Amino acid sequence: MMNDLFIPFYSATYSRKYLTEKYEAKQISQLKTKSYQVCSSFMYHLQHGQLYFNQAINAPIEIKPVLLFYGAVQLLKACILTVDPNYPENSQVLAHGVTTRKRKKSTYRFLDDEVKIQKNGLFSHFLDKMFHMKHLEGEKYHMVTLFHHIAEMHPLFQRLTNKSLSFKGELKQKTILLPPNVLDRYHMTVNRFEQYVEANTVTDKSIKVKVAETKENVQITCSHLPPFWNSNPWIYDCDRNIYFFQDREHLKVYSLPELATHFLLLYNLSMICRYEAEWWGDLIHTFDGVDFPYISHYLHVVERKIPLIISSFLEEPDSV
């Protein structure tokens, strides 16, 4: 239950101590003063985010994207305050930081749509502060690409397109077991695949990888596993099962952490929900085209997954 995820933080005493420890780890000056000043805002962002998500779970699909997007924004702002006690320093970081293109309704398909990253705004700010990623201005991301990087979407893609997107790994402590044909799919030797996996673990360059091959599987032993909140190029589902793409082209075009993926998807869906009422209504009530199954399934997935990712970020020491 999401209600249980953030309960410890609904104590000002606990949250002040928590924030003080975070700021100390980042060597932020005047940490006790800043943790005292930020504490209430931090707790209210979590509470408001939880309220949005609780309402979204019970809301009709017609308005669900708006509630989920603004719930995600509130939870993200709480996370930012754990690493940036001065947020928001200026009005530039208050904008969403993403734009959508104009649509031609007669031919529009959500899967073909794209969003463009702006220089300033919440999107770039949380990527910088939480994930140390910069310089994404002008980058464009297609909705189908974003959907591909959500593990829970893969069974639906396989059902509707008859194509498998990923290998499901088996976790044994710090070792990930993949099917033996992964090397054939990537056209790589063991040594080359080892170098490739380590080089493409873009979220944490400190992770060291050792690959071994047996008849039963390919064993990838990591110095430490990528965290649930920042796992790219690996992707987790809500139950902490881990996946790796079957096609390396997916890794070439993408380096966003999953929270950023959800932000972009929910931003676009919330904009459509609010400002493209005719197309949105037709999608929901006529089942025309192929978009509806993906959107409907995704909205149910994200109700559970974003709070889990946020909770993981707040709880794990790697988040500092």
N, C-alpha and C positions, 0 to 999 in steps of 0.2 A: 504494500500500500504506500502511495506517495505520502500520505499523512505521517508516516513513520520516518521518512527519510531525513527531514530537517528538524525534527523535534529538539535535539540537543541545542540547536542554535536559537531556540525561542527562550533563552535565558540570557539576559544582558551580561551577567557575571561570566558565564561560559564564553559568550561571543567576544567579549572584550579580551579575555585571556587568549582565545583562539587567534584573534586579529593581531594581538601583541606578538605572539609567537611567529606568525607569518611575516610581520614587518621586521622582526628581529632577524629572521632567516635571510631576508632581502637587504638587510643593513639600511633600513629606512630610519632617518633621524626623527627624533621626538615621537618614538613609536607608541609610548603609553598615552600621550596626549592625543595622537591621531586615532588610536584604536578607540578611545573614549568618544571622540567626535564622530567617528564613522559608524559606531556600533548600531545605533538605532536605524540608520539608513540601510545598513546591511541586513538587519533582521526584517525590516519592512519589505525590502525587495524580495526576499525569500518568501515571505508570507503572501505578498501580492501575486507572485509567480505561481505559488501553490493554489491560490484561489482561482486564478485564470484556468489552470489545468483541471482543477476539480469541476469547474463549470463546463469546460470543453468536453469532458468525458460524458456529460449528460446532455450536451447541446445537440441539436440537429446539424447535419452536415452542412447545411446552408450557411451557418455562421461559425462553424468549428475552426476554420483556418485563422480567423481574426483572433479568437480567444487563445489559440495555441501560439500564434506569433507573439502576441503581447505578453503571454506568460513566459515564453522563452526569453524575451527581452529583459523582463524583470529578473529572472534567474541569472542571466548573463551579467547584469549590472551588479548583482551581489558578488559574483565571482571576480569581477574587475576590482571591486573594493578590497579584496584580499591581497591584491598585488599592486594596487594603485590607490592609496588613500586620498589622493587629491582629485579623484574623478568626481564630477566633470570639471576640468580646469577651464574650459571655454565652450562656447555655443557650438563650435564646429563638431565636437564629438557627440552632440545630441541628435544630429541627423542620422538616418539609418545607414547612409553610405552606400546605397545600392540603387540602381535604376533599372527599369524594365523598358523594353522596346514597344513601340506602337504596334498594334495588331490589325490584321485584316480578318474580320470575323468569319468571312465565308470560307477561308482556308486554314484558319488558326487551329493548331494542335498544341496542347500544353507540352508534350514531350519534345517538340521541336523548338520551344521557346527558349530564350536565354536572358540572363541578367548580366549587368555590367557593373564592375566595382568602381566606386568613386575614390578620390584621393583621401577625403576626410569622412568622418562619421563613425558610428558605433561599430560597424563591421570591421573596418581597418584597425580601430582602436583595440578591440578585444583580441584580434589576431596578434597584434603587436605585444600587448601586455600579458596575455595568457599563453601564447604559443611562440612568441619571438619571431613572428613572420611580418615582413614589411614589403613595400613596393609592389602591391598588387593592383595599383591604379590602372584602369583600362582593361583588365582581364575580363573575359567573358566566359560564362559557364552555362552549358545547355542543361535543361531539366532532365533529359534522359541520362546524361552523364552523372548528374547528382543522384538520381535514383539508383543507378548502378552501384554506388558506393554506400548503400544501406543494405546490410546483410539480409535483413528480413524481406527485402524486395526480391531476392534472387529466386526463390521458388515460384513466385508469380511470373517473373520474366521467363523462366524455363517452361512454365505451363502455357503461356501465351505465345512465345516465340519458338519454342522447342529448341532453345539453346541454353546450355549451362554456362553460368558466369564464373563460378568459383569452385575451388577445392575446399572441402570442409576438413579442417585440421583436428587432430586429436591432441589434447594437451596432457602432458605428463611432466609435472613440475615445471622446469624451465625448457623443456623440449617439446617442439611441435612436430607431430607426425603427419606427413602428407602422402597421398597415393604415389606409387613409384613412377607413374607416367608424367609427373610434373616436369621432370627433366626433359622428356621427349617433347612436351608441349612448348617448353621454353627453348628447345634446341641448344641445351647447355650441358657441359660436363659438371661434375660435382663441384670442382674448384671454381669454375666460372659462375655457377649458380650461387655459391657461397659469397663471392664478391658482389654479385648482383643484388642479393637480398640485403646485405649489409649497406651497400651504397644507396639503396632505395628506401632504407628506413629513415625517412626524412624528418620524422618527428623527434628522433632522439639519436644523435650521432654517437652517443656513448655506448650504444648497444653493440656488442661484438657477437659474431655469428660463426658457428661451426656446423658444417653440413656433412652428413654421412649417408651412404646409400646401402640399403639391404634389399633382399628380394621382396620383402613385404611393404616397405615404405621408404620415404626419404625423411631423415631425421635432422631437424634444424634445432640446434641447441643454442640458446641465447644467454648472454651474460645476465640479462634480466629481461623479463617479458615486457612488451610495450603495454603501458597502462590503458585501462578501459577508456579513459577520457581522451586519449591521444595516441592512437594505435597505427595510423597510416604507415605503410601500405597494407598492413593487416587490418581486417575489419572484424569486429565482434557483433554478435547478436545480443539481445537482452539477457540471455541465459549464459553469457560469457563463453559461448562457442566461438572459435576463431576460424577465419576464412582467408584464402589467398586466391587472387584472380587467376583464371586459366589463361587469359590473354594478356601479355605484358603491355599491349597498347593501352590498357586501362591505367597503367602506372605512369606512362609517359605524359599523359595529358592532365594529370591530377596530383595535387599535393596538399589538399585542404584537410584539416582535422574534421571529424564528423560533426562537431558542433557548428562549424561554419557551413557545412553541407545543409544541415537542418535550417539554419538561419536563412539561407538563400531560397530554399524550397518554400518555407513558410512565408517569407516575405512576398514572393511572387503569388502564391496561392491567396494570401490575405488581400493583396491588391486586386486580384481578379474577383474575389468574393465581394469586395466593396465597390469596385468601379466598373466591372463588366457583368452586370447583373443578368443581362439577356443570355450571354454565352454560358455563364455559370448555371443559370436556371435550366437551360437546355441540356447541359451536361448531366445534371442530376436527375432530370425528369424524363429524358428521352433515351438515355444510354447510348447516344450516338457516338460513333468512333471508338477509339481504343483507350482514351485517356481515363475514363471513369474508374475502371478496376485499379489502376495504379494509384490514383489520387485517393480513393476511398481506403484502400489498404494502407497506404502510407500514413494517413491521418490517424488510423488506429494504432499503428506502430509507434508513432512519435509521442502519443499520449503517455506511453510508458517509458520510452527510451530517453527523452531529454532529461527528465528528472533523475534517472539513473546516472547519466553522464555527468550532470551537474554535481550530484552527490559524490560521485567518484572523484571529481576534481577537488571538491572541498575536503575530502577525507584523506586522500593519498599524499604522502610527503613529497612525491615527485611533482606535485602541483605548485611547489614553490621553487 
